[in-house]
Amino acid sequence: MTGTVDTSAYPAHRPASPPLRVLRSLRDRALDARDTVLGRHDPLVPPRRLVLVGSSQDEFRAIGQQWVETFASQCGLGRFDRVLDIGCGIGRVAAGLARYLDELGSYEGMDVVPAGIEWCRRSITPRYPNFRFQLSDVHNAEYNPTGRVHASQYRFPWRDGEFDFVFLTSAFTHMLPRDVENYLGEIARVMRPGARCVITYFLLNDASRAQLARGEVQPGREFRHEMDGCLAVHRDNPAIAVAYPEPVVHELYERHRLRILKTHYGAWCGTPGARHIQDYVVAEKRPGADAGLGAA
Ligand SMILES: C[S@@+](CC[C@H](N)C(=O)[O-])C[C@H]1O[C@@H](n2cnc3c(N)ncnc32)[C@H](O)[C@@H]1O
């Protein structure tokens, strides 16, 4: 494991043939059974067939842990915080956080894929009752194509100002502009004034555009299809990977009264010494930001 971690690899984007899938599934089940027999099974790491982010269970654990370290050391996460994780997947970061947050702190994870939420509810909540998971039937062409609610209209099921810390690791990188716009508004709404949010992106700026033009980006990050003000890797299914112009992101934060504290650039476009693959933006809800907004 190097210092750089991937938050977005998702084998669903690299479909295997049916016989290969059957062979992989048999192999995964055999390896899971072996781990259980040898007492090597980590109850907070899902079985191999569910580990759809990253390439192995060790990487799953390491990446979750590395995000928790980043949040705590660089982004102001505290052990007693009330934390919200949008697009929590199969609990990769939740598993690391469970070992970090005090029992007086709390965690809410939300996602649109039932299998991940069910696993988290079964495996994490019984051990850490202050960790809860919410399934929302929001449409995403890649992850929940039959979802009934538009992401651009979805209202989060939490009260105004309920959270101290909100994060999204590799969720906006799969969402289109109108959806991101609504979600960022919802994120700002549920943050208390002074709360922090950390969100990963593929940011388009002079440096990353130059890398793209030279073809010097990681495989699967060839953003070249212009749509609605963002760039997608795949025209037919943009939700597979989306990049945003950095000024557009800045404008969006400004509109939602989120003050950007720091932007960290990732390894996806060759940033030397980057700790994570994707870029991430650390922001704070401006104190007094709710005044006069007529919050619901
Ligand atoms: C690449 S995975 C990352 C999962 C997790 N954040 C992690 O780092 O392991 C992207 C996740 O975003 C979720 N997602 C996509 N669209 C969403 C939406 N509109 N609302 C909430 N989650 C969404 C997907 O279901 C998927 O679990």
The ligand as an SDF file (V2000), in Angstrom:
LIG
                    3D

 27 29  0  0  0  0  0  0  0  0999 V2000
  -17.2860    5.1010   -5.5940 C   0  0  0  0  0  0  0  0  0  0  0  0
  -18.5430    4.7970   -4.4360 S   0  0  0  0  0  0  0  0  0  0  0  0
  -17.8250    5.5020   -2.9620 C   0  0  0  0  0  0  0  0  0  0  0  0
  -18.4060    4.9140   -1.7250 C   0  0  0  0  0  0  0  0  0  0  0  0
  -17.8310    5.4350   -0.4120 C   0  0  0  0  0  0  0  0  0  0  0  0
  -18.0170    6.8620   -0.2720 N   0  0  0  0  0  0  0  0  0  0  0  0
  -16.3600    5.0680   -0.2790 C   0  0  0  0  0  0  0  0  0  0  0  0
  -15.5030    5.9600   -0.3460 O   0  0  0  0  0  0  0  0  0  0  0  0
  -16.1040    3.8790   -0.1190 O   0  0  0  0  0  0  0  0  0  0  0  0
  -19.8000    6.0280   -4.8270 C   0  0  0  0  0  0  0  0  0  0  0  0
  -21.0240    5.9110   -3.9310 C   0  0  0  0  0  0  0  0  0  0  0  0
  -21.8820    7.0260   -4.1610 O   0  0  0  0  0  0  0  0  0  0  0  0
  -23.2100    6.5580   -4.0840 C   0  0  0  0  0  0  0  0  0  0  0  0
  -24.1270    7.4950   -4.7470 N   0  0  0  0  0  0  0  0  0  0  0  0
  -24.2550    7.7550   -6.0550 C   0  0  0  0  0  0  0  0  0  0  0  0
  -25.2300    8.6650   -6.2590 N   0  0  0  0  0  0  0  0  0  0  0  0
  -25.7100    9.0020   -5.0420 C   0  0  0  0  0  0  0  0  0  0  0  0
  -26.7290    9.8830   -4.5810 C   0  0  0  0  0  0  0  0  0  0  0  0
  -27.4550   10.6180   -5.4270 N   0  0  0  0  0  0  0  0  0  0  0  0
  -26.9440    9.9750   -3.2530 N   0  0  0  0  0  0  0  0  0  0  0  0
  -26.2190    9.2450   -2.3700 C   0  0  0  0  0  0  0  0  0  0  0  0
  -25.2530    8.3780   -2.7570 N   0  0  0  0  0  0  0  0  0  0  0  0
  -25.0090    8.2550   -4.0700 C   0  0  0  0  0  0  0  0  0  0  0  0
  -23.1270    5.2100   -4.7700 C   0  0  0  0  0  0  0  0  0  0  0  0
  -24.2350    4.3950   -4.4930 O   0  0  0  0  0  0  0  0  0  0  0  0
  -21.8220    4.6670   -4.2230 C   0  0  0  0  0  0  0  0  0  0  0  0
  -22.0060    3.9250   -3.0420 O   0  0  0  0  0  0  0  0  0  0  0  0
  1  2  1  0
  2  3  1  0
  2 10  1  0
  3  4  1  0
  4  5  1  0
  5  6  1  0
  5  7  1  0
  7  8  2  0
  7  9  1  0
 10 11  1  0
 11 12  1  0
 11 26  1  0
 12 13  1  0
 13 14  1  0
 13 24  1  0
 14 15  1  0
 14 23  1  0
 15 16  2  0
 16 17  1  0
 17 18  1  0
 17 23  2  0
 18 19  1  0
 18 20  2  0
 20 21  1  0
 21 22  2  0
 22 23  1  0
 24 25  1  0
 24 26  1  0
 26 27  1  0
M  CHG  2   2   1   9  -1
M  END
$$$$
